[in-house]
Amino acid sequence: MDRTERFYRIELLIKSRGGVSFDRLLEELDVSPATLKRDLQYLRDRMDAPIVYDRADNTYRFEGVAPGLAKIG
């Protein structure tokens, strides 16, 4: 899976589930922890993706979306 496909899958997973744990992303993407960290940072810094880490739920989600609720539309 190339980088662009991983970016798409990260977005899709977070949108469809409302929030995804780091471990679940690792399983779904089959990448190393370092690669996933770089991908998340790239999405935030270079593509302005509003991905935030929610400590209470131990998940990554899009800012402004309540944990467990997928954004519609």
VMD Tcl script that builds the backbone (N, CA, C; Angstrom):
set m [mol new atoms 219]
animate dup $m
set s [atomselect $m all]
$s set {name element resname resid chain x y z} {
  {N N MET 1 A 0.847 -1.166 0.000}
  {CA C MET 1 A 0.000 0.000 0.000}
  {C C MET 1 A 0.899 1.237 0.000}
  {N N ASP 2 A 0.647 2.140 -0.940}
  {CA C ASP 2 A 1.483 3.334 -1.006}
  {C C ASP 2 A 0.971 4.406 -0.038}
  {N N ARG 3 A 1.736 5.454 0.083}
  {CA C ARG 3 A 1.450 6.515 1.050}
  {C C ARG 3 A 0.091 7.174 0.816}
  {N N THR 4 A -0.217 7.463 -0.430}
  {CA C THR 4 A -1.488 8.106 -0.749}
  {C C THR 4 A -2.659 7.222 -0.338}
  {N N GLU 5 A -2.537 5.940 -0.581}
  {CA C GLU 5 A -3.596 5.011 -0.192}
  {C C GLU 5 A -3.736 4.949 1.332}
  {N N ARG 6 A -2.604 4.989 2.040}
  {CA C ARG 6 A -2.664 5.002 3.507}
  {C C ARG 6 A -3.380 6.248 4.010}
  {N N PHE 7 A -3.081 7.399 3.406}
  {CA C PHE 7 A -3.747 8.643 3.812}
  {C C PHE 7 A -5.252 8.514 3.632}
  {N N TYR 8 A -5.659 7.966 2.514}
  {CA C TYR 8 A -7.085 7.778 2.238}
  {C C TYR 8 A -7.707 6.832 3.268}
  {N N ARG 9 A -7.023 5.740 3.560}
  {CA C ARG 9 A -7.556 4.753 4.507}
  {C C ARG 9 A -7.644 5.328 5.915}
  {N N ILE 10 A -6.645 6.116 6.322}
  {CA C ILE 10 A -6.698 6.753 7.640}
  {C C ILE 10 A -7.931 7.639 7.730}
  {N N GLU 11 A -8.151 8.462 6.724}
  {CA C GLU 11 A -9.317 9.340 6.710}
  {C C GLU 11 A -10.611 8.521 6.757}
  {N N LEU 12 A -10.684 7.501 5.933}
  {CA C LEU 12 A -11.882 6.663 5.872}
  {C C LEU 12 A -12.166 5.975 7.208}
  {N N LEU 13 A -11.130 5.427 7.834}
  {CA C LEU 13 A -11.302 4.743 9.116}
  {C C LEU 13 A -11.794 5.698 10.199}
  {N N ILE 14 A -11.188 6.873 10.272}
  {CA C ILE 14 A -11.592 7.841 11.296}
  {C C ILE 14 A -13.013 8.329 11.034}
  {N N LYS 15 A -13.325 8.637 9.783}
  {CA C LYS 15 A -14.672 9.122 9.462}
  {C C LYS 15 A -15.736 8.063 9.727}
  {N N SER 16 A -15.463 6.836 9.356}
  {CA C SER 16 A -16.484 5.797 9.488}
  {C C SER 16 A -16.704 5.358 10.928}
  {N N ARG 17 A -15.679 5.485 11.752}
  {CA C ARG 17 A -15.792 5.006 13.134}
  {C C ARG 17 A -15.866 6.133 14.153}
  {N N GLY 18 A -15.631 7.355 13.726}
  {CA C GLY 18 A -15.672 8.489 14.646}
  {C C GLY 18 A -14.390 8.659 15.433}
  {N N GLY 19 A -13.661 7.601 15.634}
  {CA C GLY 19 A -12.388 7.613 16.340}
  {C C GLY 19 A -11.757 6.240 16.252}
  {N N VAL 20 A -10.429 6.213 16.128}
  {CA C VAL 20 A -9.715 4.945 15.961}
  {C C VAL 20 A -8.457 4.963 16.815}
  {N N SER 21 A -8.196 3.872 17.522}
  {CA C SER 21 A -6.984 3.779 18.336}
  {C C SER 21 A -5.757 3.609 17.447}
  {N N PHE 22 A -4.612 3.956 18.004}
  {CA C PHE 22 A -3.346 3.813 17.290}
  {C C PHE 22 A -3.131 2.343 16.917}
  {N N ASP 23 A -3.400 1.444 17.860}
  {CA C ASP 23 A -3.203 0.009 17.597}
  {C C ASP 23 A -4.110 -0.485 16.475}
  {N N ARG 24 A -5.343 -0.004 16.461}
  {CA C ARG 24 A -6.278 -0.421 15.402}
  {C C ARG 24 A -5.798 0.088 14.038}
  {N N LEU 25 A -5.301 1.327 13.999}
  {CA C LEU 25 A -4.754 1.863 12.744}
  {C C LEU 25 A -3.570 1.023 12.282}
  {N N LEU 26 A -2.708 0.636 13.227}
  {CA C LEU 26 A -1.566 -0.218 12.865}
  {C C LEU 26 A -2.033 -1.530 12.243}
  {N N GLU 27 A -3.038 -2.133 12.838}
  {CA C GLU 27 A -3.572 -3.400 12.316}
  {C C GLU 27 A -4.168 -3.226 10.925}
  {N N GLU 28 A -4.969 -2.200 10.758}
  {CA C GLU 28 A -5.667 -1.976 9.490}
  {C C GLU 28 A -4.706 -1.618 8.352}
  {N N LEU 29 A -3.660 -0.856 8.683}
  {CA C LEU 29 A -2.745 -0.369 7.646}
  {C C LEU 29 A -1.530 -1.262 7.446}
  {N N ASP 30 A -1.244 -2.107 8.435}
  {CA C ASP 30 A -0.093 -3.012 8.372}
  {C C ASP 30 A 1.208 -2.255 8.112}
  {N N VAL 31 A 1.469 -1.246 8.954}
  {CA C VAL 31 A 2.693 -0.449 8.876}
  {C C VAL 31 A 3.357 -0.431 10.245}
  {N N SER 32 A 4.564 0.076 10.294}
  {CA C SER 32 A 5.268 0.195 11.568}
  {C C SER 32 A 4.721 1.399 12.347}
  {N N PRO 33 A 4.914 1.401 13.668}
  {CA C PRO 33 A 4.484 2.552 14.460}
  {C C PRO 33 A 5.115 3.868 13.974}
  {N N ALA 34 A 6.386 3.815 13.577}
  {CA C ALA 34 A 7.067 5.024 13.100}
  {C C ALA 34 A 6.417 5.552 11.822}
  {N N THR 35 A 6.055 4.665 10.912}
  {CA C THR 35 A 5.401 5.075 9.667}
  {C C THR 35 A 4.049 5.704 9.952}
  {N N LEU 36 A 3.277 5.093 10.846}
  {CA C LEU 36 A 1.966 5.648 11.174}
  {C C LEU 36 A 2.104 7.023 11.821}
  {N N LYS 37 A 3.052 7.184 12.712}
  {CA C LYS 37 A 3.273 8.494 13.347}
  {C C LYS 37 A 3.627 9.544 12.298}
  {N N ARG 38 A 4.503 9.180 11.357}
  {CA C ARG 38 A 4.877 10.120 10.285}
  {C C ARG 38 A 3.670 10.473 9.426}
  {N N ASP 39 A 2.864 9.478 9.096}
  {CA C ASP 39 A 1.676 9.720 8.269}
  {C C ASP 39 A 0.700 10.655 8.971}
  {N N LEU 40 A 0.430 10.415 10.249}
  {CA C LEU 40 A -0.487 11.278 10.997}
  {C C LEU 40 A 0.050 12.703 11.072}
  {N N GLN 41 A 1.348 12.841 11.324}
  {CA C GLN 41 A 1.950 14.169 11.403}
  {C C GLN 41 A 1.899 14.884 10.049}
  {N N TYR 42 A 2.160 14.163 8.979}
  {CA C TYR 42 A 2.089 14.738 7.641}
  {C C TYR 42 A 0.671 15.221 7.334}
  {N N LEU 43 A -0.306 14.400 7.645}
  {CA C LEU 43 A -1.698 14.786 7.401}
  {C C LEU 43 A -2.058 16.058 8.166}
  {N N ARG 44 A -1.592 16.175 9.392}
  {CA C ARG 44 A -1.875 17.370 10.202}
  {C C ARG 44 A -1.135 18.596 9.670}
  {N N ASP 45 A 0.173 18.439 9.465}
  {CA C ASP 45 A 1.023 19.589 9.130}
  {C C ASP 45 A 0.929 20.053 7.684}
  {N N ARG 46 A 0.918 19.124 6.768}
  {CA C ARG 46 A 0.981 19.488 5.351}
  {C C ARG 46 A -0.372 19.529 4.664}
  {N N MET 47 A -1.320 18.764 5.177}
  {CA C MET 47 A -2.623 18.702 4.527}
  {C C MET 47 A -3.726 19.327 5.391}
  {N N ASP 48 A -3.318 19.896 6.513}
  {CA C ASP 48 A -4.243 20.571 7.433}
  {C C ASP 48 A -5.415 19.696 7.871}
  {N N ALA 49 A -5.184 18.410 7.988}
  {CA C ALA 49 A -6.231 17.506 8.470}
  {C C ALA 49 A -6.439 17.767 9.966}
  {N N PRO 50 A -7.667 17.971 10.390}
  {CA C PRO 50 A -7.926 18.294 11.797}
  {C C PRO 50 A -7.952 17.056 12.693}
  {N N ILE 51 A -6.918 16.224 12.586}
  {CA C ILE 51 A -6.841 14.993 13.364}
  {C C ILE 51 A -6.287 15.325 14.748}
  {N N VAL 52 A -7.019 14.911 15.773}
  {CA C VAL 52 A -6.588 15.129 17.151}
  {C C VAL 52 A -6.587 13.800 17.885}
  {N N TYR 53 A -5.778 13.753 18.934}
  {CA C TYR 53 A -5.749 12.563 19.786}
  {C C TYR 53 A -6.622 12.832 21.004}
  {N N ASP 54 A -7.549 11.952 21.270}
  {CA C ASP 54 A -8.446 12.073 22.409}
  {C C ASP 54 A -7.951 11.135 23.507}
  {N N ARG 55 A -7.318 11.703 24.521}
  {CA C ARG 55 A -6.748 10.884 25.601}
  {C C ARG 55 A -7.805 10.100 26.367}
  {N N ALA 56 A -8.947 10.712 26.561}
  {CA C ALA 56 A -10.004 10.048 27.333}
  {C C ALA 56 A -10.447 8.737 26.678}
  {N N ASP 57 A -10.537 8.743 25.343}
  {CA C ASP 57 A -10.978 7.557 24.610}
  {C C ASP 57 A -9.831 6.774 23.991}
  {N N ASN 58 A -8.611 7.320 24.082}
  {CA C ASN 58 A -7.434 6.686 23.494}
  {C C ASN 58 A -7.621 6.471 21.992}
  {N N THR 59 A -8.148 7.492 21.320}
  {CA C THR 59 A -8.399 7.397 19.882}
  {C C THR 59 A -7.957 8.656 19.149}
  {N N TYR 60 A -7.765 8.490 17.855}
  {CA C TYR 60 A -7.570 9.621 16.951}
  {C C TYR 60 A -8.910 9.894 16.304}
  {N N ARG 61 A -9.269 11.159 16.204}
  {CA C ARG 61 A -10.541 11.545 15.614}
  {C C ARG 61 A -10.360 12.901 14.946}
  {N N PHE 62 A -11.382 13.318 14.225}
  {CA C PHE 62 A -11.350 14.641 13.625}
  {C C PHE 62 A -11.858 15.652 14.637}
  {N N GLU 63 A -11.156 16.745 14.768}
  {CA C GLU 63 A -11.534 17.798 15.703}
  {C C GLU 63 A -12.960 18.269 15.422}
  {N N GLY 64 A -13.729 18.440 16.474}
  {CA C GLY 64 A -15.095 18.892 16.330}
  {C C GLY 64 A -16.107 17.773 16.174}
  {N N VAL 65 A -15.629 16.542 16.122}
  {CA C VAL 65 A -16.532 15.391 16.013}
  {C C VAL 65 A -16.503 14.673 17.355}
  {N N ALA 66 A -17.665 14.495 17.957}
  {CA C ALA 66 A -17.736 13.826 19.252}
  {C C ALA 66 A -17.251 12.383 19.109}
  {N N PRO 67 A -16.532 11.876 20.124}
  {CA C PRO 67 A -16.073 10.487 20.074}
  {C C PRO 67 A -17.233 9.523 19.843}
  {N N GLY 68 A -17.006 8.565 18.953}
  {CA C GLY 68 A -18.033 7.556 18.671}
  {C C GLY 68 A -19.062 7.977 17.662}
  {N N LEU 69 A -19.000 9.219 17.189}
  {CA C LEU 69 A -19.974 9.689 16.203}
  {C C LEU 69 A -19.265 10.046 14.912}
  {N N ALA 70 A -19.620 9.395 13.850}
  {CA C ALA 70 A -19.051 9.708 12.539}
  {C C ALA 70 A -19.704 10.970 12.019}
  {N N LYS 71 A -18.909 11.813 11.391}
  {CA C LYS 71 A -19.433 13.039 10.800}
  {C C LYS 71 A -20.200 12.696 9.531}
  {N N ILE 72 A -21.374 13.233 9.395}
  {CA C ILE 72 A -22.208 12.942 8.243}
  {C C ILE 72 A -22.158 14.119 7.281}
  {N N GLY 73 A -22.009 13.801 5.991}
  {CA C GLY 73 A -22.036 14.854 4.969}
  {C C GLY 73 A -20.740 15.286 4.482}
}
mol reanalyze $m
mol bondsrecalc $m
mol representation Tube
mol addrep $m
